[in-house]
Amino acid sequence: MSQENETFLKRWDSHVEKLINVSAKKIKAIEVKHQQIVEGACRMFFEKGFHPTSMREIAKAADMSLGQIYHYISTKDDVLFLIHKHMQTSWYKCLTDARIEECEDPTQRLEEALKASIAYLFENKKLIQFIYTESKYLSKEHLGVVLEMDNKNVSGYWCKRIEDAYKQQGVTADVSLAGNLVSYNMVFLSLRGWNLKNYSKEVLMEFVIDFVFKGLSLSRPSR
């Protein structure tokens, strides 16, 4: 695992330990149960929404008793927080599996990261739509951490990819602004896909990547 990967995961683990009070003691067991809870909760939330879903329903969907689930979380707000962690870590695993960091050419690395991300977001539309509509229900403390993690892990990831490509191509621009714009562009297909059903995934992917490169004033790698 690269240092970048380790830093990404440690950021989340640190906040999970601080924000979620649990009675369970074994860290590995907690991680497994948290994922089990997230998977069950997502099935219920996607079907019914955040507020109408009860903790009892989440426990049942996660194949736990109501008493057991409270060994690993304290509130339904904790579940929503863990879903944000799941979204970021599963996206990052997608990038890792695609071996983005093995691309030595910075511009090629940016393009491959865009391809992998669009594919991930395209396949996880319900998750992205849920996060964008239900995050308003997070407590102030949980929301603060989620926004911090988005800034460091998502916008920060794109800032790094863009900065490297800018250095290679001699482009001078605001990297922070560019990284935030790319982060927002990446969820376009998940949030607006309902209006783009006549386009194939390949056509949409090519258009978005070309749009991003032009917006960044970068030349795409030779194909």
C-alpha positions, 0 to 999 in steps of 0.5 A: 500500500502506498503512503498516499493510500495509508494516509487516506485511510488513517484520516478516516480511522482517526475520526471514526474512533473519535466520533463513534462511541462503541462498546466493542473492543476489537478494532478489526471486528468493528471495521467488519461490522461497520461495513456490514451495517453500511451495506444493510443500511444502504439497501434500506435507505435507497428504498425508503430514505434516511428518515423513514428507516428505523434503527430496527430495520437497519439492524435487520438488514445488517443481519444483527439484533437491535441490541447487537448493532448498538455495540458498533454505533450509537445513533443513526447519524453514525450510520450516515457518517459511515456511509460517507466513509464507505463512499470515499474508501470504495472510490479510492479502492477503485483507483488503487485497483486500476493501478493509477499510481503506476502511470509514470506520465502525470497527464496520463495518470490524470486521464486514467484517474478520471476514467476510473472515477467516472466508471465508479460513479456511474456504477454507484449512482444510488449511493452518490444521489443518496449522499447528496440528498441526505447529508443535510441530516448529519449532525454539525460535528459529523458534517464538519468531519465529512467536509474535511475529509472531502476536502483532503481526500477528494478535492485534495486527490484531484488537486495533486493529479492536476498539479502534476499535469500542470507542471508537466505541461507548463500551465499556470492556474489555481490548482485548488479551484481546479481540483474543486471543479473537477470534484464537482464535475465527477458527480455530474453523471450520477446526478444528471444521468436521468436526463442522459439515458440516450447516451452510452457510458462510453460516449458520456465518459469521453465527453466529460474527460474531454470537457475536463481537460479543455477546462483545465487548459491541458492537452490530453495524452496521445491516443 
